[in-house]
Amino acid sequence: MDQTVKTETTAPITPAQHIKAGIKFTILMVWLIVMLIPFLILEGLKVRASAKIVRFWHIGARKITGIKVEQIGSPSDTLPLLMLGNHTSYLDIPVINSLFTVNFIAKSEVRSWPGIGFLARCCQTIFVERRAIKSHEQIKVLRQKILPDRRLVLFAEGTSTDGSVVLPFKSSLMEFVFDQKIAEVCHVQPVTVICLKDNADSRSPEPEHILYPWFDDTTLAFHFWRFLATKGCTVKVHFSPSRPVSDFANRKELTQWAHAGVQQGYATILKNSLACLTPFAREHAPSFP
Protein backbone atom coordinates (compact mmCIF):
# COMPACT_ATOMS: atom_id res chain seq x y z
CA MET A 1 0.00 0.00 0.00
CA ASP A 2 0.77 3.73 0.37
CA GLN A 3 2.44 4.53 -2.95
CA THR A 4 0.32 7.36 -4.35
CA VAL A 5 -1.03 10.47 -2.63
CA LYS A 6 -4.81 10.61 -2.59
CA THR A 7 -6.10 13.90 -3.93
CA GLU A 8 -9.84 13.17 -4.06
CA THR A 9 -12.42 12.85 -1.32
CA THR A 10 -15.70 10.97 -1.11
CA ALA A 11 -19.03 12.04 0.32
CA PRO A 12 -20.08 10.59 3.69
CA ILE A 13 -22.00 7.32 3.57
CA THR A 14 -25.73 7.99 3.82
CA PRO A 15 -28.15 5.89 5.94
CA ALA A 16 -29.59 4.35 2.76
CA GLN A 17 -26.11 3.40 1.62
CA HIS A 18 -25.37 1.81 5.01
CA ILE A 19 -28.48 -0.33 4.55
CA LYS A 20 -27.35 -1.28 1.03
CA ALA A 21 -23.90 -2.24 2.35
CA GLY A 22 -25.45 -4.29 5.17
CA ILE A 23 -27.65 -6.24 2.77
CA LYS A 24 -24.75 -6.95 0.42
CA PHE A 25 -22.50 -8.00 3.29
CA THR A 26 -25.15 -10.37 4.69
CA ILE A 27 -25.70 -12.01 1.29
CA LEU A 28 -21.95 -12.32 0.82
CA MET A 29 -21.51 -14.08 4.18
CA VAL A 30 -24.36 -16.49 3.40
CA TRP A 31 -22.77 -17.21 0.01
CA LEU A 32 -19.44 -17.86 1.73
CA ILE A 33 -20.95 -20.34 4.21
CA VAL A 34 -22.91 -22.15 1.51
CA MET A 35 -19.82 -22.65 -0.66
CA LEU A 36 -17.47 -23.34 2.25
CA ILE A 37 -19.13 -26.66 3.12
CA PRO A 38 -18.47 -28.49 -0.20
CA PHE A 39 -15.07 -26.80 -0.40
CA LEU A 40 -13.94 -28.19 2.96
CA ILE A 41 -15.30 -31.64 2.10
CA LEU A 42 -13.37 -31.77 -1.18
CA GLU A 43 -10.25 -30.37 0.48
CA GLY A 44 -10.45 -33.11 3.09
CA LEU A 45 -10.71 -35.69 0.31
CA LYS A 46 -7.74 -34.09 -1.52
CA VAL A 47 -9.90 -33.52 -4.60
CA ARG A 48 -8.59 -30.79 -6.90
CA ALA A 49 -12.15 -29.84 -7.86
CA SER A 50 -12.08 -27.59 -4.80
CA ALA A 51 -10.27 -25.01 -6.96
CA LYS A 52 -13.37 -24.82 -9.17
CA ILE A 53 -15.49 -24.10 -6.11
CA VAL A 54 -13.13 -21.25 -5.23
CA ARG A 55 -13.60 -19.77 -8.69
CA PHE A 56 -17.38 -20.22 -8.51
CA TRP A 57 -17.41 -18.45 -5.12
CA HIS A 58 -15.48 -15.52 -6.57
CA ILE A 59 -17.91 -15.26 -9.49
CA GLY A 60 -20.78 -15.00 -7.01
CA ALA A 61 -18.91 -12.59 -4.74
CA ARG A 62 -18.13 -10.34 -7.68
CA LYS A 63 -21.79 -10.19 -8.69
CA ILE A 64 -22.99 -9.60 -5.13
CA THR A 65 -20.60 -6.69 -4.63
CA GLY A 66 -21.46 -5.19 -8.03
CA ILE A 67 -18.15 -5.67 -9.83
CA LYS A 68 -18.48 -6.08 -13.59
CA VAL A 69 -15.50 -7.28 -15.62
CA GLU A 70 -14.65 -6.44 -19.22
CA GLN A 71 -11.92 -8.67 -20.63
CA ILE A 72 -9.52 -7.88 -23.45
CA GLY A 73 -7.50 -10.82 -24.74
CA SER A 74 -7.34 -14.20 -23.03
CA PRO A 75 -5.18 -15.99 -20.50
CA SER A 76 -2.71 -18.36 -22.10
CA ASP A 77 -3.78 -21.99 -22.36
CA THR A 78 -0.16 -23.10 -21.95
CA LEU A 79 0.63 -24.43 -18.48
CA PRO A 80 2.55 -23.90 -16.30
CA LEU A 81 2.05 -20.15 -16.56
CA LEU A 82 3.33 -17.18 -14.55
CA MET A 83 1.14 -14.08 -14.89
CA LEU A 84 2.69 -10.74 -13.90
CA GLY A 85 0.47 -7.74 -13.26
CA ASN A 86 -0.12 -4.41 -11.61
CA HIS A 87 -2.04 -4.14 -8.34
CA THR A 88 -4.48 -1.58 -6.97
CA SER A 89 -6.73 -3.43 -4.53
CA TYR A 90 -7.60 -6.65 -2.73
CA LEU A 91 -10.61 -6.56 -5.08
CA ASP A 92 -8.21 -7.56 -7.87
CA ILE A 93 -8.41 -11.07 -6.36
CA PRO A 94 -12.11 -11.81 -7.07
CA VAL A 95 -11.80 -10.02 -10.42
CA ILE A 96 -9.00 -12.30 -11.64
CA ASN A 97 -10.09 -15.45 -9.80
CA SER A 98 -13.57 -15.25 -11.34
CA LEU A 99 -12.06 -15.53 -14.83
CA PHE A 100 -10.03 -18.72 -14.39
CA THR A 101 -8.54 -21.10 -11.84
CA VAL A 102 -5.38 -19.57 -10.43
CA ASN A 103 -3.09 -19.39 -7.41
CA PHE A 104 -1.82 -16.04 -6.17
CA ILE A 105 1.61 -15.27 -4.78
CA ALA A 106 1.25 -12.86 -1.86
CA LYS A 107 3.42 -11.35 0.84
CA SER A 108 3.35 -13.28 4.11
CA GLU A 109 1.60 -10.44 5.99
CA VAL A 110 -1.63 -11.13 4.05
CA ARG A 111 -1.98 -14.41 5.94
CA SER A 112 -2.88 -12.49 9.13
CA TRP A 113 -5.29 -9.95 7.58
CA PRO A 114 -8.82 -10.32 9.06
CA GLY A 115 -11.13 -12.13 6.66
CA ILE A 116 -8.80 -11.67 3.68
CA GLY A 117 -6.19 -13.97 5.21
CA PHE A 118 -8.71 -16.76 5.72
CA LEU A 119 -10.00 -16.48 2.16
CA ALA A 120 -6.44 -16.33 0.82
CA ARG A 121 -5.60 -19.60 2.58
CA CYS A 122 -8.77 -21.21 1.15
CA CYS A 123 -7.63 -20.10 -2.31
CA GLN A 124 -4.30 -21.88 -1.72
CA THR A 125 -2.41 -18.61 -1.95
CA ILE A 126 1.36 -19.02 -1.83
CA PHE A 127 2.72 -16.76 0.89
CA VAL A 128 6.29 -15.53 0.51
CA GLU A 129 8.60 -13.36 2.57
CA ARG A 130 10.32 -10.58 0.67
CA ARG A 131 13.37 -10.40 2.91
CA ALA A 132 16.55 -11.07 0.97
CA ILE A 133 17.68 -13.60 3.55
CA LYS A 134 14.64 -15.73 2.68
CA SER A 135 14.81 -15.38 -1.10
CA HIS A 136 16.51 -18.72 -1.78
CA GLU A 137 13.97 -20.56 0.33
CA GLN A 138 11.02 -18.78 -1.34
CA ILE A 139 12.34 -19.54 -4.83
CA LYS A 140 12.50 -23.22 -3.94
CA VAL A 141 8.88 -23.19 -2.74
CA LEU A 142 7.65 -21.43 -5.89
CA ARG A 143 9.43 -23.91 -8.13
CA GLN A 144 7.59 -26.74 -6.42
CA LYS A 145 4.24 -24.96 -6.66
CA ILE A 146 4.22 -24.05 -10.35
CA LEU A 147 4.92 -27.58 -11.58
CA PRO A 148 3.46 -29.50 -13.25
CA ASP A 149 0.47 -27.45 -14.44
CA ARG A 150 -0.23 -24.47 -12.20
CA ARG A 151 -1.18 -20.93 -13.20
CA LEU A 152 0.37 -18.46 -10.75
CA VAL A 153 -0.30 -14.71 -10.49
CA LEU A 154 2.25 -12.32 -9.03
CA PHE A 155 1.59 -8.61 -8.51
CA ALA A 156 5.08 -7.62 -9.52
CA GLU A 157 5.08 -4.03 -8.25
CA GLY A 158 5.40 -5.38 -4.73
CA THR A 159 2.73 -2.98 -3.43
CA SER A 160 -0.58 -1.43 -4.46
CA THR A 161 -1.22 1.98 -6.07
CA ASP A 162 -4.17 4.22 -6.86
CA GLY A 163 -4.22 2.89 -10.43
CA SER A 164 -2.82 6.00 -12.10
CA VAL A 165 0.66 4.53 -12.62
CA VAL A 166 2.39 1.20 -13.16
CA LEU A 167 5.35 1.09 -10.79
CA PRO A 168 8.63 -0.65 -11.74
CA PHE A 169 8.44 -4.42 -11.27
CA LYS A 170 10.58 -6.17 -8.69
CA SER A 171 12.61 -8.94 -10.29
CA SER A 172 13.92 -10.89 -7.29
CA LEU A 173 11.22 -13.57 -7.16
CA MET A 174 11.30 -14.10 -10.95
CA GLU A 175 14.41 -16.18 -10.48
CA PHE A 176 12.31 -19.23 -9.71
CA VAL A 177 11.24 -19.72 -13.34
CA PHE A 178 14.86 -19.78 -14.52
CA ASP A 179 15.33 -23.33 -13.33
CA GLN A 180 16.10 -25.38 -16.45
CA LYS A 181 13.23 -27.79 -15.88
CA ILE A 182 10.73 -24.93 -15.52
CA ALA A 183 12.10 -22.61 -18.22
CA GLU A 184 11.64 -25.33 -20.84
CA VAL A 185 7.87 -25.56 -20.29
CA CYS A 186 6.73 -22.38 -18.52
CA HIS A 187 5.25 -19.30 -20.19
CA VAL A 188 4.93 -15.80 -18.75
CA GLN A 189 2.06 -13.39 -19.49
CA PRO A 190 1.49 -9.72 -18.55
CA VAL A 191 -1.98 -8.85 -17.20
CA THR A 192 -3.30 -5.34 -16.59
CA VAL A 193 -6.19 -4.57 -14.22
CA ILE A 194 -7.76 -1.10 -14.12
CA CYS A 195 -10.99 0.25 -12.66
CA LEU A 196 -12.11 3.32 -14.59
CA LYS A 197 -14.49 6.02 -13.43
CA ASP A 198 -18.04 5.42 -14.60
CA ASN A 199 -18.63 8.76 -16.31
CA ALA A 200 -19.53 8.72 -20.01
CA ASP A 201 -19.44 12.54 -20.20
CA SER A 202 -15.89 12.79 -18.93
CA ARG A 203 -13.35 14.38 -21.27
CA SER A 204 -11.16 11.28 -21.11
CA PRO A 205 -11.12 7.84 -19.45
CA GLU A 206 -9.68 8.11 -15.97
CA PRO A 207 -8.82 5.47 -13.33
CA GLU A 208 -10.99 5.34 -10.24
CA HIS A 209 -8.69 6.57 -7.46
CA ILE A 210 -10.76 6.14 -4.30
CA LEU A 211 -13.56 3.57 -4.19
CA TYR A 212 -11.76 0.61 -5.82
CA PRO A 213 -8.04 1.08 -5.00
CA TRP A 214 -6.82 0.34 -1.48
CA PHE A 215 -3.39 1.89 -1.14
CA ASP A 216 -3.35 4.45 1.69
CA ASP A 217 -4.03 4.39 5.43
CA THR A 218 -7.77 3.68 5.08
CA THR A 219 -8.63 0.57 7.09
CA LEU A 220 -9.62 -2.54 5.17
CA ALA A 221 -12.99 -2.80 6.95
CA PHE A 222 -13.98 0.80 6.19
CA HIS A 223 -12.79 0.61 2.58
CA PHE A 224 -14.77 -2.57 1.92
CA TRP A 225 -17.90 -1.21 3.64
CA ARG A 226 -17.65 2.01 1.61
CA PHE A 227 -17.34 -0.04 -1.57
CA LEU A 228 -20.38 -2.15 -0.66
CA ALA A 229 -22.36 1.06 -0.14
CA THR A 230 -21.91 1.95 -3.82
CA LYS A 231 -23.49 0.42 -6.91
CA GLY A 232 -20.17 -1.24 -7.73
CA CYS A 233 -17.86 -0.65 -10.66
CA THR A 234 -16.55 -1.95 -13.96
CA VAL A 235 -13.02 -3.35 -14.04
CA LYS A 236 -11.05 -3.77 -17.25
CA VAL A 237 -8.67 -6.74 -17.53
CA HIS A 238 -6.18 -6.87 -20.40
CA PHE A 239 -4.17 -10.00 -21.24
CA SER A 240 -1.08 -9.45 -23.36
CA PRO A 241 0.34 -12.31 -25.47
CA SER A 242 2.46 -14.78 -23.52
CA ARG A 243 6.03 -15.85 -24.23
CA PRO A 244 8.15 -18.84 -23.14
CA VAL A 245 10.51 -18.17 -20.26
CA SER A 246 13.27 -19.65 -22.43
CA ASP A 247 13.03 -16.53 -24.65
CA PHE A 248 14.67 -14.47 -21.91
CA ALA A 249 18.30 -14.44 -20.87
CA ASN A 250 17.62 -13.57 -17.21
CA ARG A 251 15.00 -12.38 -14.74
CA LYS A 252 15.67 -8.68 -15.33
CA GLU A 253 15.06 -9.00 -19.05
CA LEU A 254 11.83 -10.90 -18.37
CA THR A 255 10.72 -8.33 -15.80
CA GLN A 256 11.30 -5.38 -18.14
CA TRP A 257 9.34 -7.09 -20.91
CA ALA A 258 6.44 -7.90 -18.57
CA HIS A 259 6.35 -4.33 -17.24
CA ALA A 260 6.20 -2.96 -20.78
CA GLY A 261 3.38 -5.40 -21.55
CA VAL A 262 1.34 -4.20 -18.56
CA GLN A 263 1.90 -0.56 -19.53
CA GLN A 264 0.80 -1.36 -23.09
CA GLY A 265 -2.31 -3.02 -21.67
CA TYR A 266 -2.98 0.12 -19.66
CA ALA A 267 -2.78 2.25 -22.83
CA THR A 268 -5.00 -0.18 -24.76
CA ILE A 269 -7.68 -0.06 -22.07
CA LEU A 270 -7.70 3.74 -22.10
CA LYS A 271 -7.88 3.89 -25.90
CA ASN A 272 -10.74 1.39 -26.02
CA SER A 273 -12.59 3.28 -23.32
CA LEU A 274 -12.08 6.54 -25.20
CA ALA A 275 -14.01 5.07 -28.13
CA CYS A 276 -17.01 4.59 -25.81
CA LEU A 277 -17.22 8.25 -24.78
CA THR A 278 -19.79 10.66 -26.17
CA PRO A 279 -18.80 12.30 -29.48
CA PHE A 280 -18.18 15.66 -27.78
CA ALA A 281 -16.03 14.13 -25.04
CA ARG A 282 -14.11 12.05 -27.58
CA GLU A 283 -13.44 15.12 -29.72
CA HIS A 284 -12.00 17.07 -26.78
CA ALA A 285 -10.14 14.25 -25.09
CA PRO A 286 -6.31 14.19 -25.09
CA SER A 287 -4.52 11.68 -27.30
CA PHE A 288 -2.78 8.63 -25.82
CA PRO A 289 0.67 7.45 -26.81
N, C-alpha and C positions, 0 to 999 in steps of 0.2 A: 504494500500500500504506500500512500503518501508521496507520490512522485510529482503530481501536478497541482498547482494552486487553484482552488475553487474560486471562481469569480461570479457565480450565479447563486441566487437564493431561491428557495421554494416557499410557497404560501403555507401557512399552518394547516394541519390536517383538520378538516371539519368533522362535526359529529356524524354526518352521513357517511363520510369516508371512513371513519373509525368502524362504523357498522359494516361497511363493505369489506374492510380488511378482516374483521372478525369472522365474517361468513366464509371468506376465502380460506382463512387459516384453519377454520374448523373442518372444511371439506378436505383440505390438504392433509390434515392429520388423520382423518378417517381413511383417505386413500392410502396413506402410508401404512396404517395398521392392516388394511385389507390385503395389500400386496406383500407385507412383511411375512405373513404366515406361510404362503407357499415358497417364498424366497428362503426362509430359514429351514424349511423341510428339505428343499433341494440342496441347499448348502450342506446340511447334515448328511445327505446321501452322496455328496461329492459329485453332483450332476451339474455339468457346465451350463445347462439350460437356465440356471439362476441368473446368468448374465443377460438373458433375454427379458427376464422379469424386471431387472434393473432398468433396462431401456424402456420397457413398457411403463414403468412407474414414472420415469422422467417425461415421457410423452404426456401422461396424464397431469403431472405437476406443472408442466409448461402451459397446458391449456387452462388449468385451474387459475394460475396466476396471471393469465392474459398475455403470455409471450407468444408472438407469432414469429415464424422463421421463414426467411426467403433465402434460398440456396442458389449459389452460382457455382457451376462445376460440380464435381463429384469426388468423394474420397476414393483413393486408389484401391483396386481390388487385390493388388499384390500384397501378400503377407509373408513375413512380418513387415510392419510399417511403423515408422516414427513420424508423427505429425508435429510440426513446430509452429506455434502461433503466438499472437499477441494476447494480452489479458487485461480486462477492465473490471471484471466482477465475478463473484462466486456464481452468479446467474449464468455465466458462460458454461458451467457444468451441465445443467439440464438442457441448455441449447444444443450443445455438441452431443451429449449422450442420448438425446432423443432422435438423432439422425442415424446412429449406428452403434454397434457394440464396441466399447473402447475401455481402456484403462488409463487413468490419469497419473502423471508423476507430479507429486506435490511436496512442498517443504514439510518437514516433520512437525512444525507447529500446528498445522491444520488438524492433526490427529486429536488435539485437545480442544478445538473450537466447539462450543455448545451446539448441538444439533448437526452442524455441518460435519464435524469430526465423525459422528456416528454414521451419517450417510456416506461419507467418504470411505469408511471401512467396509460398509456393505457393498460399495461399488468396486471393492478390491483395488483401491487406490494404492499406488506404490509411494511410500513416504521416504524421502531422502533428506539427509543433512547436508547443508551447503558448505560446511566447514572444510577447508582444504585438507585437514588431517584425516577426514573421513572419505575423501574423494575416491580413493582406491577401493574401499569397501563398497561404496555406493555403486560404482561402475560394475563391480562383480555381480551385485544384486540385479541391476538392470539387464545385464547380459543374460541372466537366467530367466528373467521375466518375459523378455521379448520373443524368445524362442519357445516353440517352433512357429507359432502362427498368431502372435498377439499384435494388436494395434494399440500403440501407446501415444498419448498426447502430452507434450511438454510445453508449458507456457515459458518460452525461452527468454523473456525479458527479466525474469527473476522477481518481478513485482507486478502490481497492477497500476493502471493509469486512468485518466479521465476519458480516454478514447481519442484524444485530439492528436496524439503522436504515437509512433511506434519506436520504442526505446531500443538501443543496441542489444543484440542477443548475447547472452552469456554462453560461452563455448565449452566450459569445463566438463559438464556432464555428457556432451556429445561424444566423448572419447569411447563410450561403451559400444557404439556401433562400428568402431574401427577394429574390432576383433575379426580376424580373417574369416572365421566361420559365419559371422553375422553379416559382414560386408558383402559377401558373395550372394546373399539372398534378400537382404533388407533394402527397402526403399524409404526415402524421406520425402515428405510433402508439406509445403507451407499452407497454413490455414489462417484466414483473417476473419475476425469477428468484430462487428461494429453495430451499435445501436444508434440509429439516427433519429433526430427530432421529428415528430409527426406533425409537420406543418407544410402543407402543399403550397402555401402562398409565400413561403420563405424565398429570399433571393437566391439561396444556394443550399444544397444539402449540408447539414451540420450535425456532428455527433452529439448525442445526448450526454451532457456532462454531469448531471446530478442524480436523476432517479435510477438509472441503470448502473452506472459505475460505482464501485465501492473502493475508494483509494485514499481517503483522508481519515480524520479521527472520529468520524461518525460511527457509532456502535453498530454492530451487525444486526442486533435486534431492532433498533430503530430504523435502520436503512431498509430492512426487509418489510417491516410493518408499513413504512411510508410507500414502498413499492406496491404492496398489496392494496393500499388505499386508492391507487390509480386504476385506470382502465387497462393498464399493461403497456406493451410496446411491440415494435417490430424490430427484429434483429437480423442483420444481413450476415450470411456466412459464405465466404469465397474460398474455394479449393483451387489452388494452383496445380499445374501438372507435377507429378512426382518424378523423381530420378533415383537410380540405384546409388547406394552409398559408395559403391566401387568407382563411381565417376569422380569422386573427390579425393584429393591427395591427403587431406588432413581435416581435423574438426573445425579449424578456423575457416577454411575454404567453404566447407559445408554450411557453417553458421552464416557467413556473409551471403551466400546464395539464398538461404532460407529467409533471411531478413529482407533481402531485396524482393523475394516473392511475396511476402506479407505486405510490404509497402505497395507493391503493384496491385495486390488484391484490394488494398485500401483505396487506391486511385480508381480502380474499376468499379467498386461499389459506389463511389461518389459520382462518377460519370453516368452510371446506369440510373442512379437516383435523380440526377439532374434532368434526364429525359422524361421523368414522370412529373416534373413541376408544371405549373401553369405556363402558357406561352409567354406572358409578361415576365414572370419570374425567370424563366429560362433565358429570355432575351437579355436580361439585366444581370444575370449571374456571372461571376468570374470564371475564366477558363481554368481547366486543370491540366497539369503537365502530363 
